[in-house]
């Protein structure tokens, strides 16, 4: 019985508390927009620079691989492609 009466009683709704802060004064405003814009521009510039450096490193590694392959071909005296020759080259006579 008491439970039914307890459920039937209306719970008081709290009254909204008055706001002491003006909502228009807590927005970031122009200074906040400029700050975020500067950060966004800096991030974009850093991403472009990072992409340029990664591309440059990739090209350098490709060129280094090509130079290593050319050097390996130049060392391969007998020309059969199975590695450097174990037979020393004959001395050159003038």
HUURGI-V270408 format. One record per helix or strand of 3 or more residues. SS is the DSSP state (H for helix, E for strand). FROM is the first residue (numbers start at 0). TO is the last residue. Records with the same first field share a line. If there is no record, write none. Layout:
BEGIN
SS = FROM-TO, FROM-TO
END
This chain:
BEGIN
H = 1-7, 22-24, 28-74
END
